[in-house]
Amino acid sequence: MVKNTDSVDRFMRAAIDEAKKGLSDNGIPIGSVLVLDDTIVGRGHNQRVQRGSPILHAEMDCIENAGRLSPGDYRRAVLYSTLSPCDMCSGAILLYKIPVVFVGENRTFKGPEEYLRSRSVDVRVVDSEECVQLMAEFERNNAELWNEDIGEDETS
């Protein structure tokens, strides 16, 4: 499934490139790729702002862009995301039984990683300083938009 650290670095780099693409389109800098047999089959980035969508987080966009896959394909896939998946994205991971998720960072936001693990998902946190910096800077400059993305209001 995950062959070596070079693959992790290469695929996380692709997810970071997706995050930067989202940021350059005035969106939220979170990116994701779906890998099957050491090949990227889906790419995506958070497009809630760009497409006015309430659900197009990076992981959801990535899975959508991968198109229809067989249940067996999802069960062999690896998802890379620059940020810890939220409840919604974690639900998609569980629904399709994606067994391995690499997380770029979980310092600026931590989704239900322990719940995913309790459901037999192998969650591996890379703790990429580049991912942390992308999100920390975005949060500082766009607190209202970030809170909207994670379903928080200013008073929470």
Secondary structure, DSSP 8 states (H G I E B T S, - for coil): ----HHHHHHHHHHHHHHHHHHHHTTS---EEEEEETTEEEEEEE--HHHHT-SS--HHHHHHHHH----HHHHTT-EEEESS---HHHHHHHHHTT--EEEES--SS---SHHHHHHTT-EEEE---HHHHHHHHHHHHH-HHHHHHHTT--TT-
